[in-house]
Amino acid sequence: MSARNPRRARPRRPAASPPDPAPSPSGAVRLQKLLARAGVSSRRGGEALITAGRVTVNGQLVTELGVRVDPSVDQVAVDGREIQLETPIYLVMNKPDGVVCSAEARVDERGRPTVVSLVRGITERVYPVGRLDYHTRGVLLLTNDGDLAARLTHPRHKVPKTYHAKLQGRLEPADLEALSLGVTLEDGTRTRPLAEISVIKDTQTNSWVQLTLFQGLYRQVRRMGDAIGHPVLKLIRVSFAGVTADGLDDGEWRLLREDEVARLRALAATPPTM
């Protein structure tokens, strides 16, 4: 009995490839990111503006997130006012005592001078990255890059901030350990462990300490001092993400170097602004 000839398999037709998506316009970015880059708001704030129906693109109302626009072609307006992209600028100030961290141009609603009023000689409008208390001095970053500012202040990026603090009374080892491991604040919030803490100088009546933290709770260092019964008498931020105000007098500022901006972007894991 002869063997049967095997049935030849029919060649399969290649599966049809899905159509290529329409190419994005050259230079297109998400609308909320463009609003942040223009200094209108943070990216999250831009999302709120869009969903609230306050943003138009080429005269058309946009209320859905995810829309991409090309800033070289498209006209974007907020509340009917066209936005203009500014050259990104980054600077560090040695904030003095008695000045408010506010984006207001001259004074706040209580008539107090703002940090923005101290920035002269540039045409771009900048605003502070985070806040320092009215009576806290030291390193303060200012920029018009809303996207980077939002990332630097977001807890997930764990940007280090180093302070010199003068606390009332002499700190014992148990006090330092409590601050290092975390304390419970007056509202029940538990602070996260510090990156480092050390005594700079001790007297019979107070202690100067250096501490580095990753959190950014409201008045955090002062509230931590209150939690251990040693109120903070003076507070100076000496570093933000490795940027210092060395060589700057109170109220003076300078532009950040390219390597400093690059380091900030690396910490915030954000691509360069075009």
DRENPA-3360 file (N, C-alpha, C; in nm, 2 decimals, always signed):
BEGIN
1 = MSARNPRR = +0.09/-0.12/+0.00/+0.00/+0.00/+0.00/+0.09/+0.12/+0.00 ~ +0.07/+0.20/-0.10/+0.15/+0.32/-0.11/+0.11/+0.43/-0.01 ~ +0.22/+0.50/+0.03/+0.19/+0.61/+0.13/+0.12/+0.72/+0.05 ~ +0.03/+0.78/+0.13/-0.04/+0.90/+0.07/+0.06/+1.02/+0.07 ~ +0.04/+1.09/-0.04/+0.11/+1.22/-0.05/+0.06/+1.32/+0.06 ~ +0.15/+1.37/+0.14/+0.10/+1.47/+0.24/+0.04/+1.59/+0.17 ~ -0.07/+1.64/+0.24/-0.14/+1.75/+0.18/-0.05/+1.88/+0.21 ~ -0.04/+1.94/+0.10/+0.04/+2.07/+0.11/-0.04/+2.18/+0.18;
9 = ARPRRPAA = +0.03/+2.24/+0.28/-0.04/+2.35/+0.35/-0.04/+2.47/+0.27 ~ -0.15/+2.53/+0.27/-0.16/+2.66/+0.19/-0.09/+2.77/+0.26 ~ -0.01/+2.84/+0.19/+0.06/+2.95/+0.25/-0.03/+3.05/+0.31 ~ +0.00/+3.09/+0.43/-0.09/+3.19/+0.50/-0.06/+3.33/+0.45 ~ -0.17/+3.41/+0.44/-0.15/+3.55/+0.40/-0.10/+3.63/+0.52 ~ -0.01/+3.71/+0.50/+0.03/+3.79/+0.61/-0.08/+3.88/+0.66 ~ -0.08/+3.89/+0.80/-0.19/+3.97/+0.86/-0.18/+4.11/+0.82 ~ -0.29/+4.17/+0.80/-0.29/+4.32/+0.76/-0.23/+4.40/+0.87;
17 = SPPDPAPS = -0.14/+4.49/+0.84/-0.08/+4.57/+0.94/-0.18/+4.69/+0.97 ~ -0.19/+4.72/+1.10/-0.28/+4.84/+1.13/-0.23/+4.96/+1.07 ~ -0.31/+5.05/+1.03/-0.27/+5.17/+0.97/-0.18/+5.25/+1.06 ~ -0.08/+5.32/+1.01/+0.01/+5.40/+1.09/-0.07/+5.52/+1.14 ~ -0.04/+5.55/+1.27/-0.11/+5.67/+1.32/-0.07/+5.79/+1.25 ~ -0.16/+5.89/+1.26/-0.12/+6.01/+1.19/+0.00/+6.07/+1.26 ~ +0.09/+6.12/+1.19/+0.21/+6.18/+1.26/+0.18/+6.30/+1.33 ~ +0.24/+6.32/+1.45/+0.22/+6.44/+1.53/+0.29/+6.55/+1.46;
25 = PSGAVRLQ = +0.24/+6.67/+1.47/+0.31/+6.79/+1.41/+0.44/+6.80/+1.48 ~ +0.54/+6.85/+1.40/+0.67/+6.87/+1.45/+0.67/+6.97/+1.56 ~ +0.73/+6.94/+1.67/+0.74/+7.03/+1.79/+0.61/+7.03/+1.87 ~ +0.52/+6.93/+1.85/+0.39/+6.93/+1.92/+0.41/+6.88/+2.06 ~ +0.34/+6.94/+2.16/+0.35/+6.91/+2.30/+0.21/+6.90/+2.35 ~ +0.19/+6.84/+2.47/+0.06/+6.84/+2.53/+0.02/+6.98/+2.57 ~ -0.11/+7.01/+2.56/-0.15/+7.15/+2.59/-0.12/+7.19/+2.73 ~ -0.14/+7.10/+2.83/-0.11/+7.14/+2.97/+0.03/+7.17/+2.99;
33 = KLLARAGV = +0.12/+7.10/+2.92/+0.26/+7.12/+2.93/+0.30/+7.26/+2.87 ~ +0.24/+7.29/+2.76/+0.26/+7.42/+2.70/+0.22/+7.53/+2.79 ~ +0.11/+7.52/+2.86/+0.07/+7.62/+2.96/+0.17/+7.63/+3.07 ~ +0.22/+7.52/+3.11/+0.33/+7.53/+3.22/+0.45/+7.59/+3.17 ~ +0.49/+7.56/+3.05/+0.61/+7.62/+2.99/+0.60/+7.77/+2.97 ~ +0.48/+7.81/+2.95/+0.45/+7.96/+2.93/+0.44/+8.03/+3.06 ~ +0.45/+7.96/+3.17/+0.44/+8.03/+3.30/+0.30/+8.06/+3.34 ~ +0.20/+8.00/+3.27/+0.06/+8.03/+3.31/+0.02/+7.96/+3.44;
41 = SSRRGGEA = +0.07/+7.84/+3.45/+0.03/+7.76/+3.57/+0.13/+7.64/+3.57 ~ +0.11/+7.55/+3.68/+0.18/+7.43/+3.68/+0.10/+7.34/+3.58 ~ +0.16/+7.22/+3.55/+0.09/+7.13/+3.46/-0.04/+7.09/+3.51 ~ -0.05/+7.05/+3.64/-0.18/+7.02/+3.70/-0.27/+7.13/+3.69 ~ -0.22/+7.25/+3.72/-0.31/+7.37/+3.71/-0.36/+7.39/+3.57 ~ -0.27/+7.36/+3.47/-0.31/+7.37/+3.33/-0.43/+7.27/+3.30 ~ -0.42/+7.15/+3.35/-0.53/+7.06/+3.33/-0.66/+7.11/+3.39 ~ -0.65/+7.18/+3.50/-0.77/+7.23/+3.56/-0.83/+7.35/+3.47;
49 = LITAGRVT = -0.74/+7.43/+3.41/-0.79/+7.53/+3.32/-0.86/+7.48/+3.20 ~ -0.80/+7.37/+3.15/-0.86/+7.30/+3.03/-0.99/+7.25/+3.06 ~ -1.01/+7.17/+3.16/-1.13/+7.10/+3.19/-1.24/+7.20/+3.23 ~ -1.20/+7.32/+3.28/-1.29/+7.43/+3.32/-1.34/+7.51/+3.20 ~ -1.29/+7.48/+3.08/-1.33/+7.54/+2.96/-1.28/+7.68/+2.94 ~ -1.15/+7.71/+2.99/-1.10/+7.84/+2.98/-0.99/+7.85/+2.88 ~ -0.96/+7.74/+2.80/-0.85/+7.74/+2.71/-0.91/+7.72/+2.57 ~ -0.85/+7.80/+2.47/-0.89/+7.78/+2.33/-0.76/+7.76/+2.25;
57 = VNGQLVTE = -0.77/+7.68/+2.14/-0.66/+7.66/+2.05/-0.71/+7.70/+1.91 ~ -0.65/+7.80/+1.85/-0.69/+7.85/+1.72/-0.84/+7.89/+1.72 ~ -0.88/+7.95/+1.83/-1.02/+8.00/+1.85/-1.12/+7.89/+1.88 ~ -1.08/+7.77/+1.90/-1.17/+7.66/+1.93/-1.15/+7.62/+2.07 ~ -1.26/+7.61/+2.15/-1.26/+7.57/+2.29/-1.21/+7.43/+2.30 ~ -1.12/+7.40/+2.39/-1.07/+7.27/+2.42/-1.09/+7.24/+2.57 ~ -1.16/+7.12/+2.59/-1.20/+7.09/+2.73/-1.15/+6.95/+2.76 ~ -1.09/+6.88/+2.67/-1.04/+6.74/+2.69/-0.89/+6.74/+2.70;
65 = LGVRVDPS = -0.84/+6.66/+2.80/-0.69/+6.65/+2.81/-0.63/+6.56/+2.70 ~ -0.50/+6.58/+2.68/-0.44/+6.49/+2.58/-0.42/+6.56/+2.45 ~ -0.48/+6.68/+2.43/-0.47/+6.75/+2.30/-0.32/+6.80/+2.29 ~ -0.26/+6.78/+2.17/-0.13/+6.83/+2.14/-0.13/+6.95/+2.05 ~ -0.04/+7.04/+2.08/-0.04/+7.16/+2.00/+0.11/+7.19/+1.96 ~ +0.12/+7.26/+1.85/+0.26/+7.30/+1.81/+0.27/+7.45/+1.83 ~ +0.35/+7.49/+1.93/+0.36/+7.63/+1.97/+0.41/+7.72/+1.86 ~ +0.47/+7.67/+1.76/+0.52/+7.75/+1.65/+0.41/+7.78/+1.55;
73 = VDQVAVDG = +0.30/+7.71/+1.56/+0.19/+7.73/+1.46/+0.06/+7.77/+1.52 ~ +0.03/+7.69/+1.63/-0.10/+7.71/+1.69/-0.11/+7.83/+1.79 ~ -0.23/+7.89/+1.79/-0.25/+8.00/+1.88/-0.33/+7.95/+2.00 ~ -0.27/+7.97/+2.12/-0.34/+7.92/+2.24/-0.37/+8.04/+2.33 ~ -0.50/+8.04/+2.38/-0.54/+8.15/+2.46/-0.61/+8.10/+2.59 ~ -0.59/+8.17/+2.70/-0.65/+8.14/+2.83/-0.74/+8.26/+2.86 ~ -0.87/+8.23/+2.88/-0.97/+8.34/+2.91/-0.96/+8.45/+2.80 ~ -0.94/+8.40/+2.68/-0.94/+8.50/+2.57/-0.81/+8.57/+2.55;
81 = REIQLETP = -0.71/+8.55/+2.63/-0.58/+8.62/+2.62/-0.48/+8.52/+2.57 ~ -0.42/+8.55/+2.45/-0.32/+8.47/+2.39/-0.19/+8.46/+2.47 ~ -0.14/+8.34/+2.49/-0.02/+8.32/+2.57/+0.10/+8.33/+2.48 ~ +0.21/+8.37/+2.54/+0.33/+8.39/+2.47/+0.44/+8.30/+2.54 ~ +0.51/+8.22/+2.46/+0.61/+8.14/+2.52/+0.73/+8.23/+2.55 ~ +0.78/+8.22/+2.67/+0.90/+8.29/+2.71/+1.02/+8.20/+2.71 ~ +1.14/+8.27/+2.69/+1.26/+8.19/+2.71/+1.27/+8.14/+2.85 ~ +1.30/+8.01/+2.87/+1.31/+7.96/+3.00/+1.42/+8.02/+3.08;
89 = IYLVMNKP = +1.40/+8.06/+3.20/+1.51/+8.12/+3.28/+1.50/+8.06/+3.42 ~ +1.62/+8.05/+3.48/+1.63/+7.98/+3.61/+1.73/+8.06/+3.69 ~ +1.70/+8.10/+3.81/+1.79/+8.18/+3.90/+1.77/+8.13/+4.04 ~ +1.87/+8.17/+4.12/+1.87/+8.14/+4.27/+1.89/+8.27/+4.34 ~ +1.81/+8.29/+4.45/+1.82/+8.41/+4.53/+1.86/+8.37/+4.67 ~ +1.93/+8.46/+4.73/+1.95/+8.45/+4.88/+1.84/+8.53/+4.94 ~ +1.73/+8.46/+4.97/+1.61/+8.53/+5.03/+1.64/+8.59/+5.16 ~ +1.61/+8.72/+5.18/+1.62/+8.79/+5.31/+1.51/+8.76/+5.40;
97 = DGVVCSAE = +1.53/+8.80/+5.53/+1.42/+8.79/+5.63/+1.32/+8.90/+5.59 ~ +1.19/+8.88/+5.62/+1.09/+8.98/+5.60/+1.04/+9.00/+5.46 ~ +1.06/+8.90/+5.38/+1.01/+8.91/+5.24/+0.92/+8.79/+5.21 ~ +0.81/+8.80/+5.14/+0.72/+8.70/+5.12/+0.75/+8.62/+4.99 ~ +0.74/+8.49/+5.00/+0.75/+8.40/+4.88/+0.62/+8.40/+4.81 ~ +0.61/+8.50/+4.71/+0.48/+8.51/+4.64/+0.52/+8.55/+4.50 ~ +0.43/+8.51/+4.40/+0.45/+8.55/+4.26/+0.39/+8.69/+4.23 ~ +0.34/+8.75/+4.33/+0.29/+8.89/+4.31/+0.41/+8.98/+4.28;
105 = ARVDERGR = +0.39/+9.08/+4.19/+0.50/+9.15/+4.13/+0.57/+9.24/+4.24 ~ +0.49/+9.30/+4.33/+0.56/+9.40/+4.42/+0.53/+9.37/+4.56 ~ +0.40/+9.37/+4.60/+0.36/+9.34/+4.74/+0.25/+9.24/+4.74 ~ +0.23/+9.17/+4.85/+0.12/+9.08/+4.86/+0.00/+9.15/+4.91 ~ -0.11/+9.08/+4.94/-0.24/+9.14/+4.98/-0.23/+9.22/+5.11 ~ -0.12/+9.19/+5.19/-0.10/+9.26/+5.32/+0.00/+9.37/+5.31 ~ +0.04/+9.40/+5.18/+0.14/+9.51/+5.16/+0.28/+9.47/+5.19 ~ +0.32/+9.35/+5.21/+0.45/+9.31/+5.24/+0.53/+9.28/+5.11;
113 = PTVVSLVR = +0.66/+9.32/+5.10/+0.74/+9.30/+4.98/+0.75/+9.15/+4.94 ~ +0.75/+9.12/+4.81/+0.77/+8.99/+4.77/+0.90/+8.96/+4.71 ~ +0.94/+8.83/+4.70/+1.07/+8.80/+4.64/+1.08/+8.84/+4.49 ~ +0.96/+8.84/+4.42/+0.96/+8.88/+4.28/+1.00/+9.03/+4.27 ~ +0.97/+9.11/+4.37/+1.00/+9.25/+4.36/+1.15/+9.27/+4.37 ~ +1.23/+9.18/+4.41/+1.37/+9.19/+4.42/+1.44/+9.15/+4.29 ~ +1.37/+9.09/+4.20/+1.43/+9.05/+4.07/+1.42/+9.16/+3.97 ~ +1.53/+9.22/+3.94/+1.53/+9.33/+3.84/+1.63/+9.30/+3.73;
121 = GITERVYP = +1.60/+9.36/+3.61/+1.70/+9.35/+3.51/+1.67/+9.23/+3.41 ~ +1.55/+9.16/+3.43/+1.51/+9.06/+3.33/+1.37/+9.09/+3.28 ~ +1.34/+9.05/+3.16/+1.21/+9.08/+3.11/+1.11/+8.96/+3.13 ~ +1.16/+8.84/+3.16/+1.08/+8.73/+3.19/+1.01/+8.74/+3.32 ~ +0.89/+8.69/+3.34/+0.82/+8.69/+3.47/+0.86/+8.55/+3.53 ~ +0.91/+8.56/+3.65/+0.95/+8.44/+3.72/+0.87/+8.43/+3.85 ~ +0.86/+8.31/+3.91/+0.80/+8.29/+4.04/+0.87/+8.19/+4.12 ~ +0.85/+8.18/+4.25/+0.93/+8.10/+4.33/+0.90/+7.95/+4.32;
129 = VGRLDYHT = +1.00/+7.87/+4.33/+0.98/+7.72/+4.33/+0.96/+7.68/+4.48 ~ +0.84/+7.65/+4.52/+0.81/+7.62/+4.66/+0.81/+7.75/+4.74 ~ +0.82/+7.74/+4.87/+0.81/+7.86/+4.95/+0.91/+7.85/+5.07 ~ +0.95/+7.97/+5.11/+1.02/+7.98/+5.24/+0.94/+8.07/+5.33 ~ +0.94/+8.05/+5.46/+0.86/+8.13/+5.55/+0.90/+8.28/+5.54 ~ +0.82/+8.36/+5.59/+0.84/+8.51/+5.59/+0.98/+8.54/+5.66 ~ +1.00/+8.47/+5.77/+1.12/+8.50/+5.85/+1.24/+8.39/+5.82 ~ +1.22/+8.31/+5.72/+1.33/+8.21/+5.68/+1.41/+8.27/+5.57;
137 = RGVLLLTN = +1.54/+8.26/+5.58/+1.63/+8.31/+5.48/+1.69/+8.20/+5.40 ~ +1.77/+8.24/+5.30/+1.85/+8.14/+5.22/+1.80/+8.11/+5.08 ~ +1.84/+7.99/+5.04/+1.83/+7.95/+4.90/+1.69/+7.94/+4.85 ~ +1.66/+8.02/+4.75/+1.52/+8.01/+4.69/+1.54/+8.01/+4.53 ~ +1.49/+7.91/+4.47/+1.49/+7.91/+4.32/+1.37/+7.98/+4.27 ~ +1.39/+8.05/+4.15/+1.28/+8.12/+4.08/+1.29/+8.08/+3.93 ~ +1.18/+8.06/+3.87/+1.18/+8.03/+3.72/+1.05/+8.06/+3.66 ~ +1.05/+8.05/+3.53/+0.92/+8.06/+3.45/+0.89/+7.92/+3.39;
145 = DGDLAARL = +0.97/+7.82/+3.43/+0.94/+7.69/+3.38/+0.85/+7.61/+3.48 ~ +0.72/+7.63/+3.45/+0.63/+7.57/+3.55/+0.63/+7.42/+3.56 ~ +0.67/+7.35/+3.45/+0.68/+7.21/+3.45/+0.79/+7.16/+3.55 ~ +0.91/+7.22/+3.53/+1.02/+7.18/+3.62/+0.99/+7.22/+3.76 ~ +0.93/+7.34/+3.79/+0.90/+7.38/+3.92/+0.80/+7.28/+3.99 ~ +0.70/+7.23/+3.92/+0.61/+7.14/+3.97/+0.67/+7.01/+4.01 ~ +0.77/+6.96/+3.92/+0.84/+6.84/+3.95/+0.93/+6.85/+4.07 ~ +1.00/+6.96/+4.08/+1.09/+6.98/+4.19/+1.02/+6.98/+4.33;
153 = THPRHKVP = +0.90/+7.02/+4.33/+0.83/+7.03/+4.46/+0.74/+6.91/+4.48 ~ +0.73/+6.82/+4.39/+0.65/+6.70/+4.41/+0.72/+6.60/+4.50 ~ +0.65/+6.55/+4.60/+0.72/+6.46/+4.70/+0.78/+6.33/+4.63 ~ +0.73/+6.28/+4.52/+0.79/+6.16/+4.47/+0.93/+6.17/+4.41 ~ +0.97/+6.30/+4.39/+1.11/+6.32/+4.34/+1.21/+6.33/+4.45 ~ +1.17/+6.34/+4.57/+1.26/+6.34/+4.69/+1.38/+6.44/+4.67 ~ +1.35/+6.56/+4.63/+1.45/+6.66/+4.61/+1.51/+6.70/+4.75 ~ +1.64/+6.69/+4.77/+1.70/+6.73/+4.90/+1.70/+6.88/+4.93;
161 = KTYHAKLQ = +1.67/+6.91/+5.05/+1.68/+7.05/+5.10/+1.75/+7.06/+5.23 ~ +1.86/+7.14/+5.24/+1.94/+7.14/+5.36/+1.92/+7.27/+5.43 ~ +1.91/+7.27/+5.56/+1.89/+7.39/+5.64/+1.99/+7.39/+5.76 ~ +2.01/+7.52/+5.80/+2.08/+7.54/+5.93/+1.97/+7.60/+6.02 ~ +1.95/+7.54/+6.13/+1.85/+7.58/+6.23/+1.90/+7.61/+6.36 ~ +1.86/+7.72/+6.42/+1.90/+7.75/+6.56/+1.78/+7.71/+6.65 ~ +1.79/+7.62/+6.74/+1.68/+7.57/+6.82/+1.70/+7.62/+6.97 ~ +1.60/+7.65/+7.03/+1.60/+7.70/+7.17/+1.64/+7.58/+7.26;
169 = GRLEPADL = +1.73/+7.61/+7.35/+1.77/+7.50/+7.44/+1.88/+7.41/+7.38 ~ +1.95/+7.34/+7.46/+2.05/+7.25/+7.41/+2.00/+7.11/+7.38 ~ +2.02/+7.07/+7.26/+1.97/+6.94/+7.21/+2.05/+6.82/+7.27 ~ +1.97/+6.72/+7.32/+2.04/+6.60/+7.37/+2.04/+6.50/+7.26 ~ +2.12/+6.39/+7.27/+2.12/+6.29/+7.17/+1.98/+6.23/+7.13 ~ +1.90/+6.22/+7.24/+1.76/+6.17/+7.21/+1.68/+6.26/+7.12 ~ +1.70/+6.39/+7.14/+1.63/+6.49/+7.05/+1.68/+6.48/+6.91 ~ +1.81/+6.46/+6.89/+1.86/+6.44/+6.75/+1.81/+6.32/+6.69;
177 = EALSLGVT = +1.80/+6.21/+6.77/+1.75/+6.08/+6.72/+1.60/+6.09/+6.68 ~ +1.53/+6.17/+6.76/+1.38/+6.18/+6.73/+1.36/+6.26/+6.60 ~ +1.44/+6.37/+6.58/+1.43/+6.44/+6.46/+1.47/+6.36/+6.34 ~ +1.58/+6.28/+6.36/+1.63/+6.20/+6.25/+1.53/+6.09/+6.21 ~ +1.47/+6.02/+6.30/+1.38/+5.91/+6.27/+1.24/+5.96/+6.23 ~ +1.20/+6.08/+6.27/+1.07/+6.13/+6.24/+0.99/+6.16/+6.37 ~ +0.92/+6.27/+6.36/+0.84/+6.31/+6.48/+0.69/+6.33/+6.44 ~ +0.60/+6.33/+6.53/+0.46/+6.35/+6.51/+0.43/+6.50/+6.53;
185 = LEDGTRTR = +0.38/+6.57/+6.43/+0.35/+6.71/+6.43/+0.21/+6.73/+6.50 ~ +0.18/+6.86/+6.52/+0.06/+6.89/+6.60/-0.07/+6.84/+6.54 ~ -0.07/+6.82/+6.40/-0.19/+6.78/+6.34/-0.19/+6.63/+6.32 ~ -0.10/+6.56/+6.38/-0.09/+6.41/+6.37/-0.01/+6.36/+6.25 ~ +0.05/+6.45/+6.17/+0.13/+6.40/+6.06/+0.27/+6.36/+6.11 ~ +0.31/+6.24/+6.06/+0.44/+6.19/+6.10/+0.54/+6.22/+5.99 ~ +0.65/+6.29/+6.03/+0.75/+6.33/+5.93/+0.84/+6.21/+5.90 ~ +0.89/+6.21/+5.77/+0.98/+6.10/+5.73/+1.12/+6.12/+5.78;
193 = PLAEISVI = +1.19/+6.01/+5.79/+1.33/+6.02/+5.84/+1.41/+6.12/+5.76 ~ +1.50/+6.19/+5.83/+1.59/+6.28/+5.76/+1.70/+6.21/+5.69 ~ +1.75/+6.28/+5.59/+1.87/+6.23/+5.52/+1.99/+6.24/+5.61 ~ +2.00/+6.35/+5.68/+2.11/+6.36/+5.78/+2.08/+6.48/+5.88 ~ +2.14/+6.47/+5.99/+2.13/+6.58/+6.09/+2.26/+6.57/+6.18 ~ +2.31/+6.69/+6.20/+2.43/+6.70/+6.28/+2.43/+6.84/+6.36 ~ +2.50/+6.84/+6.47/+2.51/+6.96/+6.55/+2.63/+7.04/+6.49 ~ +2.60/+7.17/+6.46/+2.70/+7.26/+6.41/+2.77/+7.33/+6.53;
201 = KDTQTNSW = +2.69/+7.38/+6.62/+2.74/+7.45/+6.74/+2.64/+7.44/+6.86 ~ +2.70/+7.42/+6.97/+2.62/+7.41/+7.10/+2.66/+7.52/+7.19 ~ +2.56/+7.58/+7.26/+2.59/+7.67/+7.37/+2.50/+7.62/+7.49 ~ +2.51/+7.69/+7.60/+2.42/+7.65/+7.71/+2.28/+7.68/+7.69 ~ +2.25/+7.77/+7.59/+2.11/+7.82/+7.58/+2.04/+7.77/+7.44 ~ +2.12/+7.73/+7.35/+2.06/+7.69/+7.22/+2.16/+7.60/+7.14 ~ +2.11/+7.54/+7.03/+2.19/+7.45/+6.94/+2.16/+7.49/+6.80 ~ +2.27/+7.50/+6.72/+2.26/+7.51/+6.58/+2.28/+7.37/+6.52;
209 = VQLTLFQG = +2.19/+7.33/+6.43/+2.20/+7.20/+6.37/+2.19/+7.22/+6.21 ~ +2.25/+7.12/+6.14/+2.23/+7.11/+6.00/+2.14/+6.99/+5.97 ~ +2.04/+7.00/+5.89/+1.95/+6.89/+5.86/+1.91/+6.89/+5.72 ~ +1.90/+6.77/+5.66/+1.86/+6.76/+5.52/+1.74/+6.67/+5.51 ~ +1.63/+6.72/+5.45/+1.51/+6.65/+5.44/+1.46/+6.64/+5.29 ~ +1.37/+6.55/+5.27/+1.32/+6.53/+5.13/+1.17/+6.58/+5.12 ~ +1.11/+6.59/+5.24/+0.97/+6.64/+5.24/+0.96/+6.79/+5.22 ~ +0.84/+6.84/+5.21/+0.82/+6.98/+5.19/+0.69/+7.02/+5.26;
217 = LYRQVRRM = +0.67/+6.97/+5.38/+0.55/+7.01/+5.45/+0.55/+7.16/+5.49 ~ +0.44/+7.22/+5.51/+0.42/+7.36/+5.55/+0.50/+7.38/+5.68 ~ +0.59/+7.47/+5.68/+0.67/+7.51/+5.80/+0.72/+7.39/+5.87 ~ +0.77/+7.30/+5.79/+0.81/+7.17/+5.85/+0.92/+7.17/+5.96 ~ +1.03/+7.24/+5.93/+1.14/+7.24/+6.03/+1.09/+7.31/+6.16 ~ +1.02/+7.42/+6.15/+0.98/+7.49/+6.27/+0.88/+7.40/+6.35 ~ +0.79/+7.33/+6.28/+0.70/+7.24/+6.35/+0.77/+7.12/+6.41 ~ +0.87/+7.08/+6.35/+0.95/+6.97/+6.40/+1.02/+7.01/+6.53;
225 = GDAIGHPV = +1.07/+7.13/+6.53/+1.13/+7.19/+6.66/+1.03/+7.19/+6.77 ~ +0.91/+7.24/+6.74/+0.80/+7.25/+6.83/+0.76/+7.11/+6.89 ~ +0.77/+7.01/+6.80/+0.73/+6.88/+6.84/+0.82/+6.82/+6.95 ~ +0.95/+6.86/+6.95/+1.04/+6.81/+7.05/+1.06/+6.90/+7.16 ~ +0.99/+7.01/+7.16/+1.00/+7.11/+7.27/+1.12/+7.20/+7.26 ~ +1.17/+7.22/+7.14/+1.28/+7.31/+7.11/+1.24/+7.40/+6.99 ~ +1.17/+7.51/+7.02/+1.13/+7.60/+6.91/+1.25/+7.64/+6.82 ~ +1.22/+7.66/+6.69/+1.33/+7.71/+6.60/+1.33/+7.86/+6.61;
233 = LKLIRVSF = +1.45/+7.92/+6.64/+1.46/+8.06/+6.66/+1.51/+8.13/+6.53 ~ +1.59/+8.06/+6.46/+1.64/+8.11/+6.33/+1.64/+7.99/+6.23 ~ +1.62/+8.02/+6.10/+1.62/+7.92/+6.00/+1.67/+7.97/+5.87 ~ +1.77/+7.90/+5.82/+1.83/+7.94/+5.69/+1.84/+7.81/+5.60 ~ +1.79/+7.82/+5.48/+1.81/+7.71/+5.38/+1.94/+7.74/+5.31 ~ +2.03/+7.64/+5.32/+2.16/+7.66/+5.26/+2.18/+7.58/+5.13 ~ +2.08/+7.50/+5.09/+2.09/+7.42/+4.97/+1.96/+7.37/+4.93 ~ +1.93/+7.38/+4.80/+1.81/+7.32/+4.74/+1.86/+7.24/+4.62;
241 = AGVTADGL = +1.84/+7.11/+4.63/+1.89/+7.02/+4.52/+2.03/+7.04/+4.48 ~ +2.11/+7.08/+4.58/+2.26/+7.10/+4.55/+2.29/+7.24/+4.51 ~ +2.19/+7.32/+4.49/+2.22/+7.46/+4.45/+2.23/+7.55/+4.58 ~ +2.33/+7.63/+4.58/+2.35/+7.71/+4.70/+2.35/+7.86/+4.66 ~ +2.35/+7.95/+4.76/+2.35/+8.09/+4.74/+2.48/+8.15/+4.79 ~ +2.59/+8.07/+4.78/+2.72/+8.11/+4.83/+2.76/+8.24/+4.75 ~ +2.81/+8.34/+4.82/+2.86/+8.46/+4.75/+2.75/+8.56/+4.73 ~ +2.63/+8.53/+4.76/+2.52/+8.63/+4.74/+2.48/+8.69/+4.87;
249 = DDGEWRLL = +2.47/+8.82/+4.87/+2.42/+8.89/+4.99/+2.27/+8.88/+5.00 ~ +2.21/+8.91/+5.11/+2.06/+8.91/+5.12/+1.99/+8.98/+5.01 ~ +1.90/+8.92/+4.94/+1.82/+8.98/+4.84/+1.89/+8.98/+4.70 ~ +2.02/+8.93/+4.69/+2.08/+8.92/+4.57/+2.05/+8.79/+4.50 ~ +2.06/+8.78/+4.37/+2.03/+8.66/+4.29/+2.13/+8.65/+4.17 ~ +2.14/+8.53/+4.12/+2.22/+8.51/+4.00/+2.15/+8.40/+3.91 ~ +2.18/+8.40/+3.79/+2.13/+8.30/+3.70/+2.20/+8.16/+3.73 ~ +2.13/+8.06/+3.71/+2.19/+7.92/+3.73/+2.28/+7.89/+3.61;
257 = REDEVARL = +2.38/+7.82/+3.64/+2.47/+7.77/+3.54/+2.40/+7.65/+3.47 ~ +2.45/+7.62/+3.35/+2.39/+7.51/+3.27/+2.40/+7.38/+3.34 ~ +2.51/+7.35/+3.41/+2.53/+7.23/+3.48/+2.43/+7.22/+3.60 ~ +2.40/+7.33/+3.66/+2.30/+7.33/+3.77/+2.16/+7.30/+3.72 ~ +2.13/+7.36/+3.61/+1.99/+7.33/+3.55/+1.99/+7.19/+3.51 ~ +2.09/+7.13/+3.45/+2.10/+6.99/+3.41/+2.08/+6.90/+3.53 ~ +2.14/+6.94/+3.65/+2.12/+6.86/+3.77/+1.98/+6.86/+3.82 ~ +1.92/+6.98/+3.81/+1.78/+6.99/+3.86/+1.69/+6.90/+3.77;
265 = RALAATPP = +1.71/+6.90/+3.64/+1.63/+6.82/+3.55/+1.65/+6.67/+3.58 ~ +1.78/+6.64/+3.61/+1.80/+6.50/+3.64/+1.73/+6.45/+3.76 ~ +1.73/+6.54/+3.87/+1.66/+6.51/+3.99/+1.51/+6.50/+3.97 ~ +1.46/+6.59/+3.88/+1.31/+6.59/+3.85/+1.27/+6.50/+3.74 ~ +1.37/+6.43/+3.68/+1.35/+6.34/+3.57/+1.26/+6.41/+3.46 ~ +1.30/+6.52/+3.42/+1.22/+6.59/+3.31/+1.31/+6.63/+3.20 ~ +1.26/+6.62/+3.07/+1.34/+6.64/+2.95/+1.37/+6.79/+2.94 ~ +1.47/+6.83/+2.86/+1.50/+6.97/+2.84/+1.38/+7.05/+2.78;
273 = TM = +1.37/+7.17/+2.81/+1.27/+7.26/+2.75/+1.32/+7.31/+2.62 ~ +1.24/+7.30/+2.52/+1.28/+7.34/+2.38/+1.23/+7.48/+2.36;
% end
